[in-house]
Amino acid sequence: MIRETTALRWKPTHVTKPDPRVVPLHQMSRYIGQYVSTCDLCLRTKPWQHSPVGELQPLSVPDAWWDTLSIDFVVELPESSGHDAVMTVIDAVSKRVYFIPTHTTVTAEGAAQLFLYYI
C-alpha cells in the first residue's frame, strides 16, 4: 500500500501568513512521529530492537505447601487504622493468600518481622 502525501515545506515559526501546508520547525519531529506511527509500510518494515526470544522453560511444580511463595506490596492506599499499604503473601500450591496491613515505609527487616508474626 502506498500512502499519498501532500508536499510540505518547512519554514520557521515567525511566518506571518499561516499556510496549511507548512509545518513549523519546532513541530517537525511531532509530525514525523505521527506519520510514522500510522504508516502501514513503516510499521511492517520497522527493525526489531532486541535479540530473538529463546524457548520458554516450564516452571517446576512445588512439592509441598509453603515451598514457593509470592510476596507483593500494594502501596499508597487510603489510610485505615493507621495503615496505608498491604503486604500479600501467596502460597503457590494451595493458592492461600494472606493480606497483612502495613505502612508504605516498611523496611526489609520490618517486612520479615511481619511475615514471621502473621504467617
C-alpha positions as CSV (number, residue, x, y, z in Angstrom):
1,M,0.0,0.0,0.0
2,I,1.4,3.3,-1.0
3,R,0.5,6.3,1.1
4,E,-0.2,9.5,-0.7
5,T,1.1,12.7,1.0
6,T,0.9,16.3,0.1
7,A,4.1,18.3,-0.4
8,L,5.2,20.1,2.8
9,R,7.5,23.0,3.1
10,W,9.5,23.5,6.3
11,K,9.6,27.2,7.5
12,P,10.5,28.9,10.7
13,T,7.6,29.7,13.1
14,H,7.8,33.5,12.5
15,V,5.9,33.3,9.2
16,T,3.1,36.0,9.3
17,K,0.6,34.4,7.0
18,P,-0.3,30.8,8.0
19,D,-0.2,28.2,5.2
20,P,-1.9,24.9,5.9
21,R,0.8,23.0,4.1
22,V,3.6,24.5,6.2
23,V,4.7,22.7,9.4
24,P,6.8,24.9,11.8
25,L,10.3,23.6,12.6
26,H,9.5,23.0,16.3
27,Q,6.6,20.7,15.3
28,M,8.5,18.8,12.7
29,S,9.5,15.8,14.9
30,R,5.9,15.5,16.2
31,Y,4.6,15.5,12.7
32,I,7.1,12.9,11.5
33,G,6.4,10.7,14.6
34,Q,2.6,10.8,13.9
35,Y,3.2,10.0,10.3
36,V,5.5,7.0,11.0
37,S,3.2,5.7,13.8
38,T,0.3,5.5,11.3
39,C,2.1,4.4,8.2
40,D,1.4,0.7,7.4
41,L,4.6,0.2,5.4
42,C,6.7,1.8,8.1
43,L,5.2,-0.4,10.8
44,R,5.7,-3.6,8.8
45,T,9.3,-2.9,7.9
46,K,10.5,-1.5,11.3
47,P,13.5,-3.5,12.5
48,W,13.4,-5.3,15.9
49,Q,15.3,-3.5,18.6
50,H,16.0,-6.6,20.7
51,S,17.5,-10.1,20.2
52,P,15.2,-13.0,19.4
53,V,13.5,-14.7,22.3
54,G,14.6,-18.2,23.2
55,E,12.4,-21.2,24.1
56,L,10.3,-20.9,27.2
57,Q,11.1,-23.2,30.1
58,P,8.3,-24.5,32.2
59,L,8.4,-23.8,35.9
60,S,8.9,-26.7,38.3
61,V,5.8,-27.7,40.3
62,P,6.4,-27.3,44.0
63,D,6.3,-30.5,46.0
64,A,4.7,-29.2,49.3
65,W,2.9,-26.3,50.7
66,W,4.9,-23.2,51.5
67,D,7.8,-24.3,49.2
68,T,7.1,-21.5,46.8
69,L,5.8,-18.1,48.0
70,S,4.9,-14.9,46.2
71,I,5.1,-11.7,48.2
72,D,3.9,-8.4,46.9
73,F,3.1,-4.9,48.3
74,V,0.0,-2.8,47.4
75,V,1.0,0.7,48.5
76,E,-0.3,4.3,48.7
77,L,-3.8,3.2,49.8
78,P,-6.1,5.5,51.8
79,E,-5.2,5.2,55.4
80,S,-7.2,2.8,57.5
81,S,-6.5,2.0,61.2
82,G,-3.1,3.7,60.8
83,H,-2.0,1.5,57.8
84,D,-1.7,2.7,54.2
85,A,-0.3,-0.5,52.5
86,V,-1.0,-4.2,52.3
87,M,1.6,-7.0,52.1
88,T,0.2,-10.0,50.2
89,V,1.7,-13.5,50.7
90,I,0.5,-16.2,48.3
91,D,1.3,-19.9,48.5
92,A,1.8,-21.3,45.0
93,V,0.5,-24.8,45.8
94,S,-2.6,-24.2,48.0
95,K,-3.3,-20.7,46.5
96,R,-3.8,-19.5,50.0
97,V,-3.5,-15.7,50.4
98,Y,-2.6,-13.6,53.4
99,F,-3.3,-9.9,53.5
100,I,-1.1,-8.2,56.1
101,P,-1.7,-4.5,56.9
102,T,1.5,-2.4,56.9
103,H,2.9,1.0,56.0
104,T,4.4,2.3,52.8
105,T,7.7,3.0,54.5
106,V,8.2,-0.6,55.8
107,T,11.8,-1.8,55.5
108,A,13.0,-5.3,54.5
109,E,13.6,-6.1,58.2
110,G,10.1,-4.9,59.1
111,A,8.6,-7.0,56.3
112,A,10.4,-10.1,57.5
113,Q,9.0,-9.4,61.1
114,L,5.5,-9.0,59.7
115,F,5.9,-12.3,57.8
116,L,7.1,-14.2,60.9
117,Y,4.3,-12.7,63.0
118,Y,1.4,-13.3,60.7
119,I,2.4,-16.5,58.9
